[in-house]
Amino acid sequence: MKTRSAQILIVDDDREVRWALRSLVEQEGMEALEADEGECALKIAMLQTPDVVLLDIRMPGIDGIEILGRLRKMDGELPVIMITGFGSIQDAVQTVRSGAYDYLTKPFENELVVRAIRRALKERHLKRRPMVLDTRAEEHFSLQEMMGRSQAICKLADEVALVAPTDFTVLVTGETGTGKELVARAIHASSLRVSGNMIPVNCGAIPETLIESELFGHEKGAFTGAERTTRGKFEAAASGTLFLDEISSLPLSMQSRLLRVLEERRFHAVGGTKEIKADARVIAATNMDLFTANPTIFRPDLFHRLSGYVIHVPPLRSRKEDVIFLSKRFLDSTNQELGKSIRGFTETGVSMLMAYDWPGNVRELRNVIRKAVLVADDVIDAGHLGALRANGGRTLEKESLGMLYTGEISLKGIVHRSTAAVEREVITQVMKSALWNKAKAARILKIDYKTMLTKLKTYTISEKGDGDGRQEGETHDA
């Protein structure tokens, strides 16, 4: 399997120091990347995937301490070794507290530099290898490691930490492909039930005639084809967590039974007479707005029972700062899978990734990066990114099918996504025409004020960025 040389980013405003470090790095069989100032270093770190950074503390413009902080926001596991000619205890303490991996002083001894780099590479390899190879062990990593380090994900992680130790039923909402199951697994991993199993059930993938047996099990002879007694998912998740994905697809007849089980905490298998205790925490997920759903589609009482605590996973378009982090993560995992050594992204490639709106969210981004790694030879450029366009859309000939149908979601999901897109556009237009007066917009749309607030939150619609000149916190509601 082909493996690429370790990449060492050298950041120093002194050309002779960069030359000396570059020669040392290349003698050790590694590849050197160079930057003479902070902004250049940050740009290289974003476009490439350096394994270790050698960073001078004292530089014109952005100093090493600030660069260190910004590098750690981009990649919290990136080892940064600080180098300075002003070796002092204060500098050492400050850099270590800021997250530096190690600290060396000029004039440095070559052997010490190489030793520090080798240690950093070994530690980075150990930290990254499980994330790349063991894709089924995602619950062992924090949400920030799996989903990004944006403010939105940090807030999401705080919500998970708050509700995980409780036994609350949790409803996770968000568009298709945002990572709702990752959130569910993070809740389970931080809960008191972590020693039990987390059993996922895709409610939309099980035929209506089998869903009851799937959830609650059945006795031998309970129906045609029931040749033996089978445990259901509720029983399999005892002392653990039952994750009900696409809960909105659950038939109405099953919704009433699920409600009763959640309230009474006991059930009977299909065809059985023995009462079974329902000792599983339930986490449900949906890409629909169940709060305003028609009662003939989803029971309001079940919604209220499931929403002991609601966590909304924001779409990728509202947290664009996570796009590059996730792209690098998918690049690493695909490199490992394919035995390739794609080094990173060109500036044009990054611009396209950042400009696109990602209607399929993280799942679509992952697919795009995987395909790009497959076809690229060295770095990923615009030509490797398929149908993405710099304006955030897709090519016209693919818009009608490529954006709507990817083979990854059901017809119901496609219809819901299209309906949600239209609804979001209409609400945005009405809010603008009403000068962001929520009460007025609700009256125009003939919906109640509470529903309007819910939809604004669900679709992350706000006046920020629309350039009306109003100060933050100023209200338009009468």
PyMOL commands that set and color helices and strands:
alter all, ss='L'
color gray80, all
select helices_A, chain A and resi 15-27+38-47+64-74+89-97+110-133+135-140+143-147+151-163+180-189+211-216+233-236+247-249+252-264+290-292+300-306+316-318+320-338+347-355+361-375+382-384+396-402+411-433+438-445+449-458
alter helices_A, ss='H'
color red, helices_A
select strands_A, chain A and resi 7-11+31-35+52-56+80-84+102-105+170-173+198-202+241-245+266-268+275-277+281-286+309-312
alter strands_A, ss='S'
color yellow, strands_A
deselect
rebuild
show_as cartoon
